[in-house]
């Protein structure tokens, strides 16, 4: 029974660690790596507030960070 309780506690702790809010700059860098891997020549990634993100096309929002209070907006530049 003690092992079962210990397993439940460990599971809860592991879940909360995975669900920790992501830093916006860290997430922006991860997204940037993926975009560069697709050889996109010119683009903009911008961290904005959730309210500002709601004003943009939903397809432009490529990430959410800081517990959903901020979003990352992607725009491909046509040079």
N, C-alpha and C positions, 0 to 999 in steps of 0.2 A: 504494500500500500504506500509506503514511503517513497519507493521508486516511482510509482505512478504520479504522486503529488510533485515530486521533483521534476519529472518529465513535463508536467503541465506548466510549472513555474518557468522552466527553461524555454518552453515554447512561447509563452507570453512575452518573456524578455526578448527573445529573438525576433518576434513579430514587431515589437515596439521599436527595435533597433532598425529594422528594415523600413518601417514607416516614418522614420525621422525625416523632417523636412529637408529638402535639398537646397543648398546654397545656389543662388541665381547665377553667379559667375561660374561656378563649377558646371552647372547644367548647360550654360551657354557654350562653354568650351567643348563639352561632349557633343552637342548638336553641331558645332562648327566642324569638328573632326569628321562627322558623318557627311556633312555637306561637301567638304573638300574631297572626301573619298569619291563623291559622285562627279567630281571635276566641274563644279559650278564656278564659272570665272569671276562673277561679280554679284555680291549679295550683301544684305544688311541684316544683322541680328540685333534686336533692341529689347532691353528689359524695360517693361512698363508696368504700371499698376493694373490691377484687375479691371478697374473701371475704364481705363484707357483701352485695354484689350477688347472690351465689350463693344467699343466703337468701330473696331476693325472687322474685316471679313474673318469668319471663324477658321477658314483655311490658312490664314496667315499666322495663327497662333500655333506654335510648334512645341511649347513647353509651359509648365506651370511650376512655380517654385515658392519658397517661403510660405508653406501651408496654404497655397492657393491665393495669396494676396498679391502676387505679381505673376506676370506672364512674359514669355519670350515671343516676339514677333519676328517673322522671317519675311523678307522681301527680296526677290530676285531683281537685280538691276539690269537694265537693258542698255549696255554701252555700245 
